[in-house]
Amino acid sequence: MLKVAHIIVEEEFYISQDPSQAAGILRIFFQDCFVQGCDASLLLERPEGSERSATSDLNSLRATSVRIINEIKASLEVACPGVVSCADTLALAARDSIFMVGGPWIPILTGRKDSIVAASNQTVMASVPVATLGFSELKRLFASKGLSVKDLVALSGAHTIGQTHCGLAVSQLTPTMSRDLSPAFGANLSQICLAYHPAARKSHLTVHLDSLTPDSFDNAYFKNVLKKQAIFHSDAALLDDNEGLSYVRSFALSQAQFFKQFHLSFLKMSQIGVLTNVEGEVRMSCGLAN
Ligand code: HEM
C-alpha cells in the first residue's frame, strides 16, 4: 500500500504541474512493452545509447518523462529498497497517468521483473510501429505481440493525448499533402510545421495529436480519425479495413465502449513478455542493471 501511495502522490505532483507528462509516460510504457516485453529495457542506458535512440520515432520519447519515472523509482528505493521493479514502476505510472487525465481506472497486475540487458537496435527497429505503417503492417506487428485488431484500434486511442514533433508529421505534408488529412486540417498543420520555404522545416516544433482536448483522455481521437483530422498515416490506416473501421465508428459514438475496450487492451499490453521471479531482477536504478 505504502509503495502505491508513494507512486501516486509523486506522480500526481508532476502531472498537476504539466498534464502532458501523462502522455509522455504512457508512450514510454507502450514502447517498452513492444520492445522485448514490459521489462523496463527501454530505460536501460547502454554505452552505444539506450534503446530510445535506436529509431528516430523513439528518439522523440520525452526525456522529462524518463526522469519522472527515475525519480519515482528513487523514492520507492528509499521507502522499500529492492521491492518494486522499474517495469512495475513504469506500468503503474502509465496506468495512473491515464486516470489522472480523465481516462479509465485499470487495475493491473504487478510482479514484473526488470531485464538485465537492453534489446539490440535491430530488435528495437523490428518491434516499434512507426507512423508511416499501413493497416496490414500494423495488424501483423500487433498480432506478433498477441494483440488483435480490436486492441490495435482501442490502444491507438491513446493518441487522444500528447503531441508529435513536426519532423514526424512532415511526410504527411510534403511533397504533396496526404489524402489522409482533410484539406483544412492539413493546411493548418502545414502552417505550423512547415516554414514558408520547405527547406526550413520546423522539425523541432510540436503539435497536439488531438487539437481540441489535448490533455484529456477521451474518445475525441476516433472522431478526429473519422474527420481526417488525425496526423499520422497509421491513424488514418485504421479506416482501410472493415473491422478497423467498425471499431473506430463504435468508439467515436460511445466513450463508454472505448473505455471498456481500452481497459481490456491495456491489460493485455501490460502483460506482453513479462519476466517473473528469477527471469529478471529488481534494478536499484532504472538506467543500470544491478
Ligand atoms: C499503432 C501504432 C502507433 C504508432 C505508429 C505510433 C506513433 C507515434 C508517434 C510517431 C508519436 C509522436 C512522437 C513524437 O513526435 O514525439 C506518437 C505519440 C504518442 N503515442 Fe503513439 N503510436 C502508436 C500507438 C500507440 C499506442 C498503442 C499508445 C499507447 C497505448 C501510444 C501512445 C502515444 C502517446 C501518449 C503519444 C504522445 C506522446 C507525448 O506527447 O510525448 N501510441 N505515437
Boltz pocket constraint, residues with backbone or C-beta under 6 A from the ligand:
constraints:
  - pocket:
      binder: B
      contacts: [[A, 20], [A, 22], [A, 23], [A, 24], [A, 26], [A, 27], [A, 30], [A, 57], [A, 60], [A, 61], [A, 62], [A, 129], [A, 130], [A, 131], [A, 132], [A, 133], [A, 138], [A, 152], [A, 155], [A, 156], [A, 158], [A, 159], [A, 161], [A, 162], [A, 163], [A, 164], [A, 165], [A, 166], [A, 168], [A, 209], [A, 232], [A, 234]]
      max_distance: 6.0
